[in-house]
């Protein structure tokens, strides 16, 4: 077991100050983002790197693993890790960790905020008042959350937290996932299209990755109907963005509340110009409290691993058990 104080850890992109300070206090940290010659940097330090601290949405693939022959663990900042080739890591005996649970409530809160903002047109009403239009005439009546049927795509940790919040609004809750969850009383649908036909709000909480790219497509959007609303706090790639824009422009669905996009931070101008959509710059977990907790878990996973206690939150593709 290496001396943790002299263990070499690589950071690809600058992370928040608290994370960098904690890493510097426990490891010998190497910063790729400060290197003027990346090839020379990898040639010098690559053979010594045992740990990798990865910021959100930072690509990690087989080519990078090749440059880090002694790598043991990748500690990811974020619950989503679709930009990390975890399956390849598993084949190489590398453990990948993420930061579940600590951001669940924050993201669930924002999902409900997006739903309410979209249904009641809160941002649009704010803009209406600021533009001085209220003295001329009242803001138009909006749709309502009453009697709506909400379908959750991905009933994992965050999906469950959203569902618990929705119960307080007395709406019908449906869900679709890989399998039925017998411990919940919500209505299960074996296919996404079947669920879309049964609901008028689609709450997207499914993980990103090749298996979910574009699964919310034109057929699913059409099935929601003209009063349909799409909320996405998962990954932008889960929705066919072009189909969503067309559905919003044509009135196939009523509106959308989006915190994520296919090619962040780039957002299609056509989507920006749709006034009845609510768009946020991927801020689901972006509170000081939650980001600090996520950062602590990134560091704690590395500390636990190099202290010989194993990873705290390994992902499914790289399960770990004490030998």
C-alpha positions as MATLAB code, in Angstrom:
seq = 'XXXXXXXXXXXXXXXXXXXXXXXXXXXXXXXXXXXXXXXXXXXXXXXXXXXXXXXXXXXXXXXXXXXXXXXXXXXXXXXXXXXXXXXXXXXXXXXXXXXXXXXXXXXXXXXXXXXXXXXXXXXXXXXXXXXXXXXXXXXXXXXXXXXXXXXXXXXXXXXXXXXXXXXXXXXXXXXXXXXXXXXXXXXXXXXXXXXXXXXXXXXXXXXXXXXXXXXXXXXXXXXXXXXXXXXXXXXXXXXXXXXXXXXXXXXXXXXXXXXXXXXXXXXXXXXXXXXXXXXXXXXXXXXXXXXXXXXXXXXXXXXXXXXXXXXXXXXXXXXXXXX';
ca = [
       0.000    0.000    0.000;
       1.477    3.382   -1.005;
       2.105    6.124    1.519;
      -1.017    8.250    1.033;
       0.947   11.471    1.606;
       3.121   10.720   -1.419;
       0.503    9.081   -3.606;
       0.351   10.652   -7.068;
      -3.118   11.869   -8.083;
      -3.932   13.527  -11.396;
      -6.502   16.297  -11.939;
      -7.436   16.812  -15.603;
      -9.361   20.087  -15.249;
      -9.399   22.546  -12.387;
     -11.961   21.650   -9.742;
     -13.520   23.847   -7.074;
     -11.044   25.378   -4.580;
     -12.190   23.244   -1.623;
     -11.533   20.058   -3.612;
      -8.102   21.173   -4.765;
      -7.156   22.246   -1.229;
      -8.259   18.903    0.220;
      -6.409   16.951   -2.464;
      -3.241   18.977   -1.937;
      -3.458   18.257    1.780;
      -3.467   14.491    1.331;
      -1.810   13.659   -1.998;
       0.883   14.684   -4.422;
      -1.314   16.386   -6.985;
      -0.477   16.805  -10.665;
      -2.471   19.277  -12.760;
      -2.830   18.461  -16.438;
      -4.570   21.779  -17.107;
      -1.364   23.646  -16.207;
       0.825   21.635  -18.602;
       2.024   23.454  -21.726;
       3.073   20.167  -23.369;
       0.585   17.407  -22.609;
       2.656   14.641  -24.210;
       5.731   15.573  -22.178;
       3.563   15.824  -19.068;
       2.175   12.297  -19.517;
       5.599   10.905  -20.336;
       6.967   12.303  -17.072;
       4.169   11.730  -14.564;
       1.856    9.217  -16.272;
       3.718    6.111  -14.999;
       3.402    7.335  -11.401;
      -0.299    8.239  -11.293;
      -2.390    5.976   -9.050;
      -5.534    8.101   -8.658;
      -7.576   10.358  -10.912;
      -9.918   13.121   -9.693;
     -12.367   14.027  -12.424;
     -14.606   17.073  -12.706;
     -18.145   16.821  -14.023;
     -18.486   15.899  -17.690;
     -14.737   15.313  -18.164;
     -13.954   12.621  -20.770;
     -11.988    9.619  -19.527;
     -11.370    6.854  -22.056;
      -9.103    3.958  -22.987;
      -6.531    6.291  -24.533;
      -6.158    8.058  -21.187;
      -5.948    4.760  -19.318;
      -3.103    3.764  -21.658;
      -1.155    6.809  -20.479;
      -1.716    5.940  -16.819;
      -0.530    2.304  -16.565;
      -0.654    2.169  -12.745;
      -4.031    3.870  -12.344;
      -6.158    2.268   -9.619;
      -9.142    4.575   -9.118;
     -11.122    7.299  -10.927;
     -13.066    9.517   -8.519;
     -15.794   11.404  -10.401;
     -17.465   14.647   -9.303;
     -21.140   14.012  -10.074;
     -23.637   11.190  -10.015;
     -23.583   10.891  -13.803;
     -20.452    9.335  -15.291;
     -21.400    8.742  -18.930;
     -18.248   10.558  -20.104;
     -16.118    7.950  -18.303;
     -15.565    4.564  -19.934;
     -16.374    2.634  -16.780;
     -16.672   -0.702  -18.573;
     -13.119   -0.377  -19.906;
     -11.984    0.646  -16.434;
     -13.557   -2.499  -15.043;
     -11.757   -4.655  -17.606;
      -8.473   -3.095  -16.517;
      -9.161   -3.495  -12.798;
      -9.662    0.230  -12.256;
     -12.383    1.312   -9.821;
     -14.666    4.212  -10.769;
     -16.610    6.138   -8.118;
     -19.257    8.859   -8.324;
     -21.126   11.103   -5.874;
     -24.654    9.729   -5.418;
     -27.066   10.623   -2.597;
     -25.405   13.913   -1.624;
     -27.056   15.683   -4.577;
     -30.334   13.754   -4.703;
     -32.502   16.227   -2.815;
     -31.040   19.280   -4.546;
     -31.723   17.906   -8.022;
     -35.185   16.687   -7.017;
     -36.016   20.147   -5.660;
     -34.933   21.754   -8.916;
     -36.959   19.254  -10.948;
     -40.097   20.303   -9.069;
     -39.113   23.942   -9.499;
     -38.818   23.422  -13.244;
     -42.184   21.681  -13.340;
     -43.939   24.478  -11.474;
     -42.135   27.128  -13.523;
     -43.171   25.449  -16.734;
     -46.783   24.736  -15.799;
     -47.431   28.182  -14.300;
     -45.085   30.088  -16.648;
     -43.259   31.704  -13.726;
     -40.250   33.020  -15.701;
     -42.530   34.353  -18.442;
     -44.767   36.118  -15.919;
     -41.672   37.663  -14.325;
     -40.531   38.967  -17.724;
     -44.061   40.281  -18.401;
     -44.027   42.348  -15.203;
     -40.489   43.646  -15.769;
     -41.439   44.729  -19.286;
     -44.144   47.003  -17.804;
     -47.031   45.114  -19.398;
     -49.077   44.445  -16.236;
     -50.714   47.926  -16.088;
     -51.952   47.366  -19.633;
     -53.639   44.012  -18.991;
     -53.307   41.029  -16.628;
     -50.992   38.158  -17.503;
     -52.855   35.432  -19.463;
     -54.199   32.421  -17.574;
     -51.876   29.434  -17.436;
     -52.310   25.684  -17.310;
     -52.268   23.894  -13.928;
     -50.700   21.006  -12.076;
     -54.141   19.866  -10.918;
     -55.230   16.462  -12.282;
     -51.996   15.960  -14.177;
     -50.381   12.570  -14.647;
     -46.589   12.545  -14.262;
     -44.403    9.847  -15.765;
     -40.885    9.421  -14.352;
     -38.294    7.998  -16.734;
     -35.741    6.425  -14.398;
     -36.962    5.658  -10.881;
     -33.550    5.656   -9.213;
     -32.443    7.708   -6.214;
     -33.392   11.043   -7.760;
     -36.515    9.596   -9.378;
     -37.730    8.362   -5.990;
     -37.028   11.753   -4.399;
     -39.023   13.473   -7.149;
     -41.881   11.027   -6.712;
     -42.030   11.664   -2.961;
     -42.310   15.384   -3.630;
     -44.971   14.849   -6.273;
     -47.102   12.916   -3.794;
     -47.614   16.188   -1.927;
     -49.144   17.703   -5.061;
     -51.706   14.889   -5.307;
     -50.882   13.988   -8.899;
     -50.941   10.516  -10.454;
     -47.420    9.076  -10.638;
     -46.270    6.616  -13.297;
     -42.792    5.298  -14.047;
     -40.761    3.384  -16.599;
     -37.432    1.683  -16.033;
     -35.615   -1.553  -16.674;
     -37.894   -3.443  -14.313;
     -40.920   -3.086  -12.048;
     -40.175   -1.998   -8.476;
     -42.498   -3.958   -6.224;
     -41.931   -1.723   -3.202;
     -43.689    1.276   -4.780;
     -47.375    1.768   -5.559;
     -46.842    3.962   -8.623;
     -48.105    2.725  -11.984;
     -45.425    0.834  -13.927;
     -45.113    0.784  -17.717;
     -43.001   -1.759  -19.564;
     -42.143    0.682  -22.370;
     -41.446    4.392  -22.513;
     -43.957    4.905  -25.324;
     -46.681    3.185  -23.318;
     -45.997    5.497  -20.380;
     -45.974    8.577  -22.607;
     -49.415    7.619  -23.881;
     -50.696    7.432  -20.302;
     -49.277   10.716  -18.920;
     -49.053   14.393  -19.813;
     -45.818   15.245  -17.952;
     -42.599   13.372  -18.686;
     -39.944   13.753  -16.003;
     -36.590   12.592  -17.418;
     -34.172   11.276  -14.785;
     -32.574    8.423  -16.757;
     -28.775    8.137  -16.846;
     -26.832    9.154  -19.925;
     -24.780    6.821  -22.075;
     -25.143    4.891  -25.351;
     -28.206    2.926  -24.214;
     -30.308    6.040  -23.580;
     -29.260    8.362  -26.426;
     -32.373    9.874  -28.021;
     -34.855    7.522  -26.364;
     -37.259   10.427  -25.848;
     -37.937   10.767  -29.551;
     -40.631   12.216  -31.785;
     -42.989    9.301  -31.144;
     -42.704    9.684  -27.373;
     -43.219   13.438  -27.577;
     -46.257   13.034  -29.806;
     -47.737   10.506  -27.383;
     -47.685   13.104  -24.596;
     -50.193   15.192  -26.536;
     -50.699   18.948  -26.985;
     -50.893   19.539  -23.216;
     -47.668   17.589  -22.695;
     -44.709   18.914  -20.734;
     -41.162   17.523  -20.674;
     -38.806   18.119  -17.743;
     -35.173   16.995  -18.063;
     -32.699   17.036  -15.151;
     -30.726   14.011  -16.341;
     -28.603   14.264  -19.488;
     -29.376   16.256  -22.618;
     -28.536   13.251  -24.788;
     -31.530   11.292  -23.480;
     -33.848   13.508  -25.557;
     -33.722   13.848  -29.335;
     -33.131   17.604  -29.187;
     -34.147   18.275  -32.791;
     -37.396   16.379  -32.273;
     -38.043   18.330  -29.069;
     -37.549   21.663  -30.835;
     -39.943   20.609  -33.580;
     -42.519   19.422  -31.036;
     -42.349   22.748  -29.189;
     -42.505   24.836  -32.363;
     -45.428   22.905  -33.831;
     -47.485   22.660  -30.648;
     -47.149   18.887  -30.521;
     -46.431   19.432  -26.817;
     -47.136   22.442  -24.622;
     -43.753   23.159  -23.059;
     -40.463   21.913  -21.661;
     -38.298   22.651  -18.631;
     -34.668   21.781  -19.310;
     -31.593   21.903  -17.089;
     -29.439   19.861  -19.487;
     -28.676   19.900  -23.199;
     -27.105   17.650  -25.811;
     -23.923   19.679  -26.391;
     -23.405   21.740  -23.260;
     -22.741   24.577  -22.823;
     -24.021   25.159  -26.368;
     -27.806   25.495  -26.598;
     -29.524   25.622  -30.011;
     -30.700   29.132  -30.870;
     -34.007   27.665  -32.018;
     -34.572   26.377  -28.488;
     -33.591   29.682  -26.888;
     -36.133   31.470  -29.074;
     -39.022   29.314  -27.804;
     -40.414   31.632  -25.138;
     -42.739   29.077  -23.558;
     -39.832   26.766  -22.656;
     -37.891   27.186  -19.393;
     -34.122   26.760  -19.797;
     -31.469   26.553  -17.064;
     -27.645   26.261  -17.390;
     -27.247   22.802  -15.763;
     -27.649   23.956  -12.167;
     -29.439   20.931  -10.710;
     -26.878   20.362   -7.959;
     -25.430   23.868   -8.026;
     -25.849   25.039   -4.464;
     -22.871   25.802   -2.226;
     -24.019   23.160    0.265;
     -24.388   20.366   -2.265;
     -21.305   21.086   -4.344;
     -19.211   21.072   -1.165;
     -20.671   17.714   -0.202;
     -19.933   16.339   -3.675;
     -16.365   17.612   -3.494;
     -15.833   16.014   -0.089;
     -17.027   12.680   -1.442;
     -14.624   12.882   -4.401;
     -11.718   13.316   -1.975;
     -13.065   10.825    0.575;
     -13.289    8.104   -2.089;
      -9.604    8.579   -2.872;
      -8.595    8.698    0.785;
     -10.593    5.585    1.631;
      -9.114    3.705   -1.314;
      -5.499    4.558   -0.572;
      -6.017    3.984    3.154;
      -6.898    0.403    2.213;
     -10.609    0.580    3.050;
     -11.915    0.394   -0.499;
     -14.080    2.880   -2.414;
     -17.084    4.459   -0.702;
     -19.333    4.738   -3.759;
     -18.166    2.494   -6.621;
     -20.289    2.502   -9.778;
     -22.093   -0.587  -11.048;
     -19.526   -1.335  -13.770;
     -16.668   -1.529  -11.239;
     -18.090   -3.252   -8.148;
     -15.674   -3.826   -5.306;
     -15.612   -6.120   -2.316;
     -12.857   -6.652    0.263;
     -10.454   -9.420   -0.629;
];
